[in-house]
Amino acid sequence: MANTISTSFIAQYNAEVKLAYQRGQTLRGTVRTADAIGSTYVFQKIGKGSATIKARNGDVVPMNPEHSTATATLSDRYAPEYIDNLDTLKQNIDERQALITTSVKALNRYADSQIVTILDAWTGTSVAVAASGLTIGRIAEGIYQKLFANDVPDDGDTTVALGWKQYGELMQLQQFSGWEYVGDRKPFLRDSQAVRWMNCLWIPTSALSANSTGGVSCYAYHKTSIGHAIGQEVKTEINWIPQKVAWLVNSYLSMGAVQIDASGIVKIACT
């Protein structure tokens, strides 16, 4: 056997590509959405009314509820990538499909970030930071004493977005981890760790921003407290670009979020 035979050895590469771990969409379906045409979309809001008495033969007193609006400004985002035509001859992977998946997930994360930006900008009363982590007492304070006490309806449309550390703390509570206490999962979050508990949807996510303590701020919010205007859903195209001698894989969207009612949001600060 020739001593130099190793120079003729070849390398074979697996045809299945491993995509980088990346979060997809988790929060978008938890807020009020609307189809939008134009650069902005206006959500309407009507305030509370009060019941009054009427004297016999007297006039009724109009409630005169306050009318207000919340305007979402749509933002356009793109996630493109070129595939050189000759490069495809040197690969054994499905580059197009891999880039489509990566492109769509990038836009889904951006759509979630619009909601998180609105939550982070909220400045109402919150549950203060505590070294004890996320406990039953802090949860009760945030949801019962601060959110539902604002007359937010307990109708099953409240979402609690929390970090994975806080989700792990809740999993140590039998009331949360025991399936006898937990109802069915939301269809759009099937095959995830999201659970329905206390008539709220609890979603663990890495989308939340870090706070000044190095932890994250968790949020409980009603679906109608935030508006998400959608001018263009995530759309993907593959086009041949002659000047590049390449295929352009491109996904794009046009969306915008806005706070509609601050009383429907509560922050639970966590270390």
BALO-275032 format. One record per residue (C-alpha): y, z, x; residue in three letters. Coordinates in steps of 0.001 Angstrom, whole numbers, plus 500000, padded with zeros to 6 digits. Example, Ala and Ser with C-alpha at 12.3 -4.5 7.8 and 13.67 -1.06 7.14 Angstrom:
BEGIN
495500507800512300Ala
498940507140513670Ser
END
This chain:
BEGIN
500000500000500000Met
503413499027501391Ala
505587501959502405Asn
508678500278500911Thr
507207499677497462Ile
509572502284495951Ser
512435499817496293Thr
510881497707493530Ser
510632500535491042Phe
512603500032487811Ile
514293502457485442Ala
513780502268481692Gln
516376503727479324Tyr
515654505094475882Asn
517077502907473122Ala
518133505875470997Glu
521575507069472028Val
522527510761471836Lys
525940511192470248Leu
528133514098471312Ala
528048517054468958Tyr
530952516712466565Gln
531913518298463302Arg
532214516104460251Gly
533905516849456926Gln
533673520364455486Thr
536882521261453617Leu
538205518100452017Arg
536382518478448720Gly
537570522056448219Thr
541170521181447249Val
542850519175444521Arg
542691515460445343Thr
544609512534443873Ala
544695508780444433Asp
548082507809445830Ala
550080504585446030Ile
553048504671448378Gly
554125506768451341Ser
554395510032449361Thr
552735511637446366Tyr
554332514252444111Val
552207517013442580Phe
553678518608439449Gln
553757522352438849Lys
554787524400435810Ile
555467528132436052Gly
554327530973433833Lys
555518531516430297Gly
556122534777428445Ser
555278535572424823Ala
558105536973422690Thr
558558538362419194Ile
560413536668416365Lys
562403538377413644Ala
561626537403410106Arg
563578534229409307Asn
564771534215412909Gly
564384531571415598Asp
561587531554418137Val
562575532015421769Val
561483529166424084Pro
559371530220427084Met
561393527948429400Asn
558760527807432182Pro
560044526613435519Glu
559152523082436561His
558754522263440247Ser
557108519702442502Thr
555252519577445802Ala
555381516350447797Thr
552615515229450147Ala
553546512714452831Thr
550713510358453645Leu
549771509893457286Ser
547888506881458675Asp
545219507348461314Arg
542902504930463141Tyr
539789505439465267Ala
539088502095466998Pro
536892501022469904Glu
536061497654471482Tyr
532563496423472310Ile
532655493678474942Asp
530348490869473861Asn
528749490468477281Leu
528258494199477617Asp
525890494106474659Thr
523548491930476746Leu
523221494744479242Lys
522324497478476751Gln
519303498380474705Asn
521107500767472330Ile
522794500090469003Asp
526355500491470270Glu
527913499367467007Arg
526175501946464846Gln
526901504709467347Ala
530620503863467375Leu
530782503599463590Ile
529372507111463259Thr
531735508472465918Thr
534743506742464360Ser
534057508006460844Val
533484511578461980Lys
536743511555463930Ala
538641510636460757Leu
536761513173458651Asn
537833515873461096Arg
541420514696460813Tyr
541257514892457004Ala
540056518499457302Asp
542805519249459829Ser
545440518309457244Gln
544146521100454987Ile
543954523581457879Val
547558522746458825Thr
548694523690455311Ile
546721526933455466Leu
548161527838458880Asp
551695527238457600Ala
551204529719454762Trp
553371532851455170Thr
552387535090452250Gly
550764538524452224Thr
547604538675454313Ser
544825541076455244Val
545787542541458616Ala
543715542172461762Val
541050544864462234Ala
538606545524465053Ala
535872546173462495Ser
535379542466461889Gly
534803540968458464Leu
533595543794456230Thr
533011544266452506Ile
536219546289452330Gly
538340543577453943Arg
536768540911451749Ile
537465542943448628Ala
541058543475449725Glu
541646539793450336Gly
539911538324447287Ile
540237541015444618Tyr
543400542927445543Gln
545480540012446842Lys
544139536717445472Leu
542822537450441982Phe
545533540098441510Ala
547999537166441575Asn
546427535931438309Asp
544450533297440223Val
541570532432437870Pro
538081533625438768Asp
536625530296437663Asp
534391529402440607Gly
536969527108442259Asp
537887529538445043Thr
536820528651448592Thr
536641530981451579Val
536863529127454906Ala
535739531301457800Leu
534787530961461454Gly
531217531066462662Trp
531680534523464209Lys
532840535880460858Gln
529942534136459125Tyr
527583535873461548Gly
529169539211460660Glu
528621538540456968Leu
524996537595457591Met
524420541184458688Gln
525295542324455147Leu
522356542386452738Gln
524737541557449897Gln
525574538268451615Phe
522360537269453382Ser
519961538242450589Gly
519293535214448396Trp
518979537448445338Glu
522768537835445561Tyr
523599534204446316Val
523727531327443833Gly
523211527592444244Asp
524983525579446897Arg
527644523019446169Lys
526137519495446082Pro
528595518045448607Phe
527661520780451097Leu
523898520626450655Arg
521886521029453868Asp
524637523238455293Ser
525149526994455681Gln
527743527082452894Ala
526763529475450096Val
528139530578446745Arg
528735534337446633Trp
531019536488444486Met
531758533302442489Asn
533396531787445598Cys
532230529042447945Leu
531905530382451501Trp
532125527676454167Ile
531660528417457879Pro
533537525879460005Thr
534893525328463498Ser
537960523617462004Ala
540047526796461765Leu
542811527390464301Ser
542819530239466812Ala
545308533040466101Asn
547346535241468430Ser
544465537717468868Thr
542090535078470210Gly
540144534983466956Gly
540632532844463865Val
542382533324460569Ser
540034532981457614Cys
541431531828454283Tyr
540569532309450636Ala
542230529710448443Tyr
541960528293444955His
541293524580444600Lys
544594523908442825Thr
546732525707445434Ser
546603522729447831Ile
547020519048447024Gly
545443516246449041His
546800512765448309Ala
544551509860449298Ile
546060506430449738Gly
543080505017451629Gln
539651506569451923Glu
537881506286455269Val
537139502579455694Lys
535292500907458549Thr
535509497296459694Glu
533857495288462487Ile
535894492238463533Asn
535555489642466277Trp
538650489549468529Ile
538731486246470452Pro
541429487371472906Gln
539241490327473914Lys
535930488456473699Val
534817491639472024Ala
533994493241468718Trp
536485495765467349Leu
534924498690465502Val
537725500365463596Asn
537889503058460920Ser
541126504123459281Tyr
542586506256456502Leu
545844507233454836Ser
546082510798453484Met
548449513736453197Gly
548206517385452149Ala
550740519829450708Val
550848523410449453Gln
551256523470445673Ile
551136527195444909Asp
551367529850447630Ala
550022532571445317Ser
546635530859445384Gly
546133531418449140Ile
545281534577451096Val
544798534882454854Lys
542288537286456380Ile
543168537639460056Ala
540187538231462350Cys
539870539082466024Thr
END
